[in-house]
Amino acid sequence: MIEEDVTLHGHLPTGQLELGIDIDDFLAVVNLGKHRNYAQQFQVVPNTMESFCEGVSWQIVLYPHLHNATALPLEIRGDSILGIKTPTSPEVDIDLAAWDVHQLGVSRKHLCLRPTAHKLYVFDLGSTNGTYVNGLPLGGSQAYGLRNGDVLTIGQLHITVSLVENTRPGLVS
């Protein structure tokens, strides 16, 4: 299990972060992961055994910064495409349509999550509105190793990532 405390040094700013997110809402979302019971059902993605990368698996929970949207617990076992599933993009593994994000600039195939033994990487798939990690743009050919509490911005949707567990003992980053 990954256990990471959110430690704040010095004065805590009030109001908005650079992402336009209320600081209190952001900290509430980040701290949810620390106290949450993870005995919930994780959706395995992709759901085919041939995509299982050398036994590497990451359990994560995605917390959308939306009112009345539920967290999405996932077990990432191979390259997993995140976006909005449509008849023309059935290969999407993580469908965000349930969060009603159609008007937020999320592409059909927006980004990919790639598990490795040491990190869970994210990279943009050439989306129209781009992918940002903690407010910084993620270039088209650039991969980023996610850390607990990172905020992904896809279109206008902000998602806090909670890394729960890496199934290869001793390799948790």
Secondary structure, DSSP 8 states (H G I E B T S, - for coil): ---------S----SB-TTS-BHHHHHHHHHHHHH----S--EEES--GGG--TT--EEEEEEESSTT---EEEEE-S-EEEE---TT-TT-SEE-GGG--GGGT--TEEEEEEE-SS-EEEEE-S-SS-EEETTEE--TT--EE--TT-EEEETTEEEEEEEEEESSTT---
